[in-house]
Amino acid sequence: MKPRLLYLCPQSPWMQNGGALIRNYWMIHALSRRFDVDLVTAQEPDAPMTAEFARLIDQYACFPRAERARRGLGRLAAAALPNESTLTAGWTNAALRDHVRERLGRHPYAAIQVDLPMRSALPRRDGIPIVYNAHNCEYELLRRRAKTEAPHRGLPLALDALRVKRIEAALVARATLVTACAETDLRDFERFCPGTSAKGAIVANGVDVGRYAAVRAARPEPRTVLITGSMDWRPNLQGLRWFLADALPRLQHLAPDVTVSVAGRMSPDLQRELRAAGLQAIANPVSMDEHLARASVIAAPIVASSGTRLRILEAWAAGRPVVTTKAGAFGLGYEDGRELMVRDNPLRFAEAIVRVLGSCETAAGLARNAAEKLARYDWHTIGDDLLEAYEQIVPAPRKRLQTVSEDVAVAARG
């Protein structure tokens, strides 16, 4: 019989339509090899659970937030409560917390893995090892985002970052294990949570490399640029607006014949804005594969970051060269000009895109070098890393080996 694990995350991992969901999906994929996984989420899924994902878990329960807790004044009011923030407020309700207590009373869980927004569902007393699944160093991400915003947005965000700092520091201090996406995240944690490195493990973000074989083999359309990402997430939208305002005019001046597409979750208003700027808006694609296959270059304009960006790993797996910013390349341990072209200046960003579009040798070199680095970012390898990290807190049972003396004793009794 496998030991049992309680997994607390805000959204339904089988959806896989956002970075956090993809990470949670593959973590559960790995953990199910060693544990019976009980999953608890806090947002109504957009689609039924897939049969494939159902085989990975043992029990599932969802307790959606009330609409008023998700939006507008209700969310702000919840965020103003002691030990809350706009990032964490309103995710768990009384029914969810009662359910978790009931599960903990019924089963001897080997560990609890938790995302930051779900930390209020944790038991009040220690006793069960807690694993903090750090998708980012959330405090540092908010602090960096605040610096990129206009004052009317930046100041509230900076103040909220201080609230998140206290919340995240408390969870890190309580956790037995912190799974971070990159060494840079552990260093960020260490600055305000001394001792994190001693309980931290690198469990990188990744990509299912094998499923992109057909995309890698496809011939791209000439002089096409693709930007991917969930544009309903503020950091992605910030980066896109930087590109539209500062880099795109320069790109269109340098290369008027270039086609630029944006693919991902986006609002109708953003679709209209993109089309008015002369871009192709590919809203809410079911699969990104065909769009990656057509692209000559992937642009990743990102102005604030933590963790690592899955869309860059996806582009690498698709065999497509990437132009990004320092924030976009955060956590990847890159060499500029080898696996990525990294430019923060908008003119230089546009020039880098034109350079890659105009040189098959440059494009092929970037893709080739990225492919060499990609092996460490395959989800199947990362799953092994996660299970190895769990060995620190839940050692796997070892088969008892009979010694020669035991064999002799058995023979004598016979």
C-alpha angles and dihedrals in degrees: 000000000000122000113252126247128195113215118195118188132149101235139034109274096204089070091071092187097126139038097256092048092050092050092049092046093055094042090055089045089059098038092052088068090068106020143044098240122214110195126203121183136178107211130068108249120240092224137023120272112273120243090237093056092044088063090059097059136053103204132013133191131171126196108182120209119249112261092244090056091055102050146040122331093359092061093044091050091051091047090055092062118105113278093012137109138182088263095055107024122114100004097115125047133191093266092054093047091047090050092052091050090050092050092048090051092050102043134042096230117202091211145342120230114200141182115219097253089057098050094107088067092063118109113265093233127060121237104108117072111253123210116201108210100208108197086176137349086265097196093054092045092054092045091052092046091052090059091057096050131086112263095259089059100027099057096053089045092051091050091048089050089061090054090049089049091061093044095047093044090053092051093046090049091051097043121098090205133020115200108203128186096228144003088255089063092052089052089051091051092047092060094063100017106045111202096035092118091061091059098030129104129186109240101167130209110253151171136238094250097187096060091062096062093106092047091052090052095050119101110238123230111255121261096005124143123195129196115192133186146096101291092190087073109088098225091054091047091049091055092047092051090051088054094047095047102037114014104034097061089052092047092050090050093050096041114016092176096059117115116217122195131184117205127185145066109330142154124252089249091056091048090056091046092052094048091049088055091053097256129127112246114208102187123203098339116200089219130013093205100095092047093049089048092057096046123100094191134017114216118201108186104185125163103182129025151161129177111019131297115251092199090065091050089048090052090050091051089050090055093242124140115243133216113192145144131262089261090051092052092046113138097008099102090227134171112224110244093015108072097357141019104230120194130157097181109086094224091049089046091055092044091052091053091050091048093053092045091051099046122059088187093056093046093047092047093052092048093046095049091046090052090055090053094043097077091079090053099055109122092227091058091044089053089060089051090053093051090047089053090051089056087074092065106019109031114206114245113261123217111246111243118211114232123219090256091055090052090052092049091051091050092049092052089050 
